Amino acid sequence: MKKDTLSIGRIISVSLMLFAMFFGAGNMIFPPMLGHLGGENFLQATLGFVVTDAGLSVLGIAAIIFVGTKIDDLGKLIGPKFAIFLSMLIYLLIGPFFAMPRTGTVSYEMAIVPFLGDSASLLTSVIFTAVFFGLTYVLCLNPSKLVDIVGKILTPVLLLSIAVIFVVSIVNPVGTIGAAQGDYASIPFFKGMVEGYLALDGFASLAFAIVVINAIKNLDVEEPKDIAKYTLVSGIFAGIALGVVYLALSFVGAQTSGTMAFENGGQLLADVTYRLLGNGGRMVLGVAVLLACLTTSIGLATSFADYVHETFPKYSYKAVLTAVCLFSFAVSNVGLTLMITFTLPALVMVYPPVITLVLMAFMHKKIGSHPAPYGLAFLFAFIIGIFDGLKTAGISLGAFAGIMEMVPFFNLGLGWIVPAIVGALIGLVIAKAKK
């Protein structure tokens, strides 16, 4: 075999690894709700979701390769201190601020609530999440091959569960596909793009990039351009697989749009599973989701504690781990619906500038190393992101509403694009003048 050339089998192996890294219980709950709200427009909405979930995941990993090997290298395009700030922000979002608490909440709502019925309460939630994050803490202190083994089994079980639910829903539909709601009726594709932020895979890809890079290097690929190439090829395969799963889940959710109402995708999926497969099917799905959430929680807690300890050595791994588990336990009890309500506006603010930096990383060699183009593009995108976040939260923009209406694509949730380009151009002029 030619050096730096991977066989189809090895490419598929890396693709499956990427898929397993990105696909978790969180990825199961958003597409069904998207289909539920998208109704007859569920296909367009799902395609938008795939763009900002799977698409940004691939671009994020590739961007890291273009500038270095880890997330800090992306932030260093603006400056060393900013690199720490950006990395901490992303680790907080994929850790205790949202993704980790979500593992506890989703586990409770999909594996416990369906069997408790009216007995479910805040007390039962507190008890369950205390046990859940207690296990997370213990297993993070005592790494075990059992976690890896369970992780390798879970993805096939989850996929098999989804396949069964999808096939049965075709043979025996749970309801009718109704009209789209809200923005899903007028701009379904772009609304789906915004919802894709919730999966957090775009952020996670920046933190997980080093894992993919090392995996490809271990297959005797050494040239950076070849590493980037195989990352992109594997990412495309993984993205297609994610897209297929999302379409299946969205289709199931769309069947509930005409006759039922749900607060979130976890409730929807649990209810549909019971309607189609009874308590047995719901139990299998619940256990699979519970274990998937536990392994995800362990991975997130470990990576967060490792990063903070390495960046700030005065804080021990055990102390950081204790803090992150306690914080996640507290946040997880606000409920999935409320968590999403508060988190989406924040993600809408933060994602645009990060996407901007990711895209500019691909032009690093042409732009150069001066921080002005990267910093101003990031800043301008973030300013628009703030107004996008306020709009998503339902907060009036007041006097700024008219100004924002003049920003191209703002009504589509993409108002940051032109300002980011303007910021980059101004930064290039500054960089050239100083040079």
C-alpha positions in Angstrom: 0.0 0.0 0.0 1.3 3.5 -0.9 2.4 5.5 2.1 -0.2 8.0 3.4 -2.9 6.1 1.5 -5.8 4.6 3.4 -7.9 1.7 2.2 -11.7 1.9 2.0 -11.9 -0.3 5.0 -9.8 2.0 7.2 -11.7 5.0 6.0 -14.9 3.4 7.0 -13.4 2.5 10.4 -12.5 6.1 11.0 -15.9 7.2 9.8 -17.6 4.9 12.3 -15.4 6.2 15.1 -16.4 9.8 14.1 -20.1 8.8 14.0 -19.9 7.2 17.5 -18.1 10.3 18.9 -20.8 12.7 17.7 -23.9 10.5 18.0 -25.4 10.4 21.5 -28.7 10.6 23.3 -28.9 14.3 22.7 -28.8 13.7 19.0 -31.8 11.5 19.4 -34.1 14.1 21.0 -33.8 17.2 18.8 -34.6 15.7 15.3 -38.0 14.2 16.5 -39.0 17.6 17.9 -37.8 19.3 14.8 -40.1 17.0 12.7 -43.0 17.6 15.2 -42.8 21.4 14.7 -41.7 21.2 11.1 -44.7 19.0 10.1 -45.0 19.0 6.3 -41.7 20.9 6.0 -39.7 18.4 8.1 -37.4 17.5 5.2 -36.2 21.0 4.6 -35.8 21.6 8.4 -33.8 18.4 8.8 -31.4 19.3 6.0 -30.8 22.6 7.7 -30.1 20.8 11.0 -27.6 18.5 9.3 -25.7 21.5 7.9 -25.0 23.0 11.3 -24.6 19.7 13.1 -22.8 17.2 10.9 -21.5 19.9 8.5 -19.9 22.1 11.2 -18.5 19.0 13.0 -16.5 18.0 9.9 -15.4 21.6 9.2 -14.4 22.1 12.9 -12.0 19.1 12.9 -10.6 20.0 9.5 -10.0 23.6 10.7 -8.0 22.5 13.7 -5.8 20.4 11.3 -5.1 23.5 9.2 -3.8 25.5 12.2 -2.4 22.9 14.5 -3.5 19.9 16.5 -5.8 21.1 19.2 -8.5 23.6 20.1 -6.0 26.1 21.6 -4.4 26.4 18.2 -7.6 27.8 16.7 -7.9 30.5 19.5 -4.2 31.4 19.1 -5.1 32.9 15.7 -6.3 35.9 17.8 -4.0 35.5 20.8 -2.7 33.2 23.5 -5.0 34.6 26.2 -8.0 34.5 23.9 -7.1 30.8 23.1 -7.6 29.9 26.7 -10.8 32.0 26.9 -12.3 30.3 23.7 -11.3 26.8 24.9 -12.8 27.3 28.3 -16.0 28.7 26.8 -16.4 25.7 24.6 -15.5 23.2 27.3 -18.0 24.8 29.6 -20.8 24.6 26.9 -20.0 20.9 26.1 -19.5 20.3 29.8 -21.3 21.7 32.9 -23.3 24.5 31.2 -25.4 22.3 29.0 -24.2 19.0 27.5 -23.4 17.3 30.8 -26.6 18.3 32.6 -28.5 17.3 29.5 -27.3 13.7 29.9 -28.9 13.5 33.3 -32.1 15.2 32.2 -32.6 13.1 29.0 -31.9 9.9 31.0 -34.5 10.8 33.5 -37.2 11.9 31.0 -36.7 8.9 28.7 -35.7 6.0 31.0 -37.5 6.9 34.2 -40.5 9.3 33.7 -42.4 7.0 31.3 -42.6 4.3 34.0 -43.3 6.7 36.9 -46.2 8.4 35.2 -47.9 10.8 37.6 -45.5 9.8 40.4 -42.7 11.7 38.6 -41.7 14.8 40.6 -38.8 17.1 41.4 -37.9 14.8 44.2 -37.6 11.8 42.0 -35.6 13.9 39.5 -33.2 15.0 42.3 -32.7 11.4 43.5 -32.1 10.0 40.0 -29.7 12.7 38.9 -27.8 12.5 42.2 -27.2 8.8 41.6 -26.4 9.5 37.9 -23.7 12.1 38.5 -22.5 10.2 41.5 -21.8 7.2 39.2 -20.2 9.6 36.7 -17.8 10.9 39.5 -16.9 7.4 40.6 -16.2 6.0 37.1 -14.2 9.1 36.2 -12.0 8.5 39.2 -11.6 4.8 38.4 -11.4 4.4 34.6 -12.5 1.0 33.6 -12.6 -0.9 30.3 -16.2 -1.6 31.1 -17.1 1.9 30.1 -15.4 1.4 26.7 -17.1 -1.9 26.2 -20.5 -0.5 27.0 -19.8 2.5 24.7 -19.0 0.2 21.8 -22.2 -1.8 22.3 -24.5 1.2 22.8 -24.3 2.9 19.4 -25.5 -0.3 17.6 -28.3 -0.7 20.1 -29.4 2.9 19.7 -29.3 2.7 15.9 -31.2 -0.6 16.0 -33.9 0.9 18.2 -34.2 3.9 15.8 -34.4 1.6 12.8 -37.2 -0.5 14.4 -39.1 2.6 15.4 -38.8 4.1 11.9 -39.8 0.9 10.1 -42.8 0.3 12.4 -43.9 4.0 12.0 -44.0 3.4 8.2 -46.1 0.3 8.5 -48.3 1.6 11.3 -48.1 5.4 11.4 -48.7 7.0 14.9 -50.5 9.9 13.4 -50.7 12.3 10.5 -48.2 14.9 9.3 -49.7 18.3 9.9 -48.9 21.9 9.1 -45.6 23.5 10.1 -45.5 25.8 13.1 -43.9 29.2 13.5 -40.7 29.8 11.5 -40.9 26.2 10.3 -43.7 27.4 8.0 -41.8 30.3 6.4 -38.1 29.5 6.7 -37.9 25.8 7.6 -34.3 25.2 6.3 -32.8 28.2 8.2 -34.8 27.4 11.3 -33.4 23.9 11.2 -29.9 25.4 10.9 -30.4 27.4 14.1 -31.8 24.3 15.9 -28.7 22.4 14.8 -26.7 24.5 17.3 -28.4 22.6 20.2 -26.7 19.3 19.4 -23.3 21.1 20.2 -21.4 18.8 17.8 -19.9 21.8 16.1 -18.2 22.8 19.4 -17.4 19.2 20.4 -15.6 18.7 17.1 -13.0 21.4 18.1 -12.3 19.6 21.4 -12.3 16.1 19.9 -10.1 17.0 16.9 -7.0 15.7 18.5 -8.6 12.3 18.9 -9.3 12.1 15.1 -5.9 13.4 14.2 -4.1 10.8 16.4 -6.4 8.0 15.0 -5.4 8.8 11.4 -1.7 9.2 12.3 -1.8 5.8 13.9 -2.8 4.5 10.5 0.6 5.7 9.2 -0.6 8.9 7.6 1.9 11.6 8.3 1.5 14.4 5.8 -0.8 17.2 7.1 -2.6 17.5 3.7 -3.3 13.8 3.7 -4.5 13.9 7.3 -6.9 16.7 6.4 -8.0 14.9 3.3 -8.9 11.7 5.1 -10.5 13.6 7.9 -12.8 15.3 5.4 -13.6 12.1 3.6 -14.3 10.2 6.8 -16.3 13.2 8.1 -18.5 13.2 4.9 -19.3 9.5 5.4 -20.1 10.1 9.1 -22.1 13.1 8.2 -24.2 11.2 5.7 -24.8 8.5 8.3 -25.9 11.2 10.8 -28.2 12.7 8.2 -29.9 9.4 7.5 -30.6 8.9 11.2 -31.8 12.5 11.6 -34.2 12.1 8.7 -35.6 8.9 10.2 -36.2 10.5 13.6 -37.6 13.7 12.1 -40.0 11.6 10.0 -41.3 9.9 13.2 -41.7 13.2 14.9 -43.5 14.7 11.9 -46.2 12.0 12.2 -47.1 13.5 15.6 -47.5 17.1 14.2 -51.1 16.8 13.2 -52.6 15.2 16.4 -50.4 15.5 19.4 -48.4 18.0 21.5 -45.1 17.6 23.3 -42.8 19.8 25.2 -39.5 18.2 24.0 -38.1 15.4 21.9 -37.5 13.1 24.8 -41.1 13.0 25.8 -42.1 12.6 22.1 -39.7 9.7 21.5 -40.7 7.9 24.7 -44.5 8.3 23.9 -44.1 7.2 20.2 -42.0 4.1 21.2 -44.7 3.1 23.7 -47.5 3.5 21.0 -45.5 1.5 18.5 -43.8 -1.1 20.6 -45.4 -1.1 24.0 -43.6 -1.1 27.4 -41.0 -3.6 26.1 -39.8 -1.4 23.3 -39.8 1.7 25.6 -37.8 -0.2 28.2 -35.1 -1.2 25.7 -34.9 2.3 24.3 -34.8 3.8 27.8 -32.0 1.5 29.0 -29.9 2.2 25.8 -30.4 6.0 26.2 -29.6 5.8 30.0 -26.3 4.0 29.4 -25.4 6.2 26.4 -26.0 9.3 28.5 -23.8 7.8 31.3 -20.9 7.1 29.0 -21.2 10.5 27.4 -21.3 12.2 30.8 -18.1 10.3 31.8 -16.4 11.4 28.6 -17.4 15.0 29.0 -16.5 15.2 32.7 -13.1 13.6 32.1 -12.2 15.8 29.2 -13.3 19.0 31.0 -11.4 18.1 34.2 -8.3 17.2 32.3 -8.3 20.4 30.3 -8.8 22.7 33.4 -6.2 20.8 35.4 -3.6 21.0 32.5 -4.4 24.7 31.9 -4.5 25.7 35.6 -2.4 23.1 37.5 -3.2 24.6 40.9 -6.7 23.0 40.5 -6.5 19.3 40.9 -8.2 16.9 38.6 -10.3 15.5 41.5 -11.4 19.0 42.6 -12.5 20.1 39.1 -14.3 16.8 38.6 -16.1 17.3 41.9 -17.2 20.8 40.9 -18.3 19.8 37.4 -20.4 16.9 38.7 -22.1 18.9 41.4 -22.8 21.8 39.0 -24.2 19.5 36.4 -26.4 17.8 39.0 -27.9 21.1 40.0 -28.5 22.3 36.5 -30.0 19.0 35.3 -33.0 19.4 37.6 -34.4 22.5 35.9 -35.9 20.2 33.3 -35.1 19.6 29.6 -37.6 22.0 28.2 -36.5 24.9 30.4 -32.8 24.1 29.8 -33.3 24.3 26.0 -35.2 27.6 26.4 -32.4 29.2 28.2 -29.5 27.6 26.3 -30.5 28.2 22.7 -30.2 32.0 22.8 -26.7 31.7 24.3 -25.7 29.2 21.6 -27.1 31.6 18.9 -24.8 34.3 20.3 -21.7 32.2 20.5 -21.9 29.9 17.4 -21.6 32.7 14.7 -18.2 34.0 15.8 -16.9 30.5 16.4 -18.1 29.5 12.9 -16.4 32.6 11.5 -13.1 31.6 13.1 -13.4 28.1 11.9 -14.0 29.2 8.3 -11.1 31.7 8.4 -8.7 28.9 9.6 -9.0 27.4 6.1 -7.5 30.7 4.7 -4.8 30.9 7.4 -1.9 30.7 4.9 -3.3 33.5 2.7 -4.4 35.7 5.5 -1.2 35.4 7.6 -0.6 35.3 11.3 -1.6 38.9 12.2 -4.5 38.7 14.7 -6.5 41.7 13.4 -8.4 40.0 10.6 -9.4 37.1 12.9 -10.2 39.2 15.9 -12.3 41.8 14.1 -14.2 39.1 12.1 -14.9 37.3 15.4 -16.0 40.5 17.1 -18.3 41.7 14.4 -20.0 38.3 14.1 -20.4 38.2 17.9 -22.1 41.6 18.0 -24.7 40.4 15.5 -24.9 37.1 17.4 -25.9 39.1 20.5 -28.9 40.6 18.7 -29.7 37.2 17.2 -29.7 35.7 20.7 -31.9 38.4 22.1 -34.4 37.8 19.2 -34.3 34.1 19.8 -35.1 34.7 23.5 -38.1 36.8 22.6 -36.5 40.0 24.0 -37.4 43.2 22.1 -34.6 44.8 20.2 -36.2 48.2 20.7 -34.5 50.9 18.7 -32.1 48.4 17.2 -34.8 46.4 15.5 -34.9 48.7 12.5 -31.1 48.7 12.2 -31.0 44.9 12.3 -33.6 44.7 9.6 -31.1 46.3 7.3 -28.4 43.7 8.0 -28.4 41.2 5.1 -29.8 37.7 6.1 -30.6 38.8 9.7 -34.2 37.5 9.4 -32.8 34.1 8.4 -30.5 33.9 11.4 -27.5 34.5 9.3 -27.0 38.2 9.8 -23.4 37.7 11.0 -22.1 36.7 7.6 -21.6 40.1 6.0 -20.4 41.9 9.2 -17.8 39.1 9.7 -16.6 39.6 6.1 -16.4 43.3 6.7 -14.5 42.8 10.0 -12.0 40.5 8.2 -11.4 43.0 5.4 -10.8 45.8 7.9 -8.4 43.6 9.8 -6.5 42.8 6.6 -6.1 46.5 5.9 -4.8 47.0 9.4 -2.4 44.1 9.1 -1.1 45.3 5.8 -0.6 48.8 7.1 1.4 47.6 10.1 3.4 45.2 7.9 
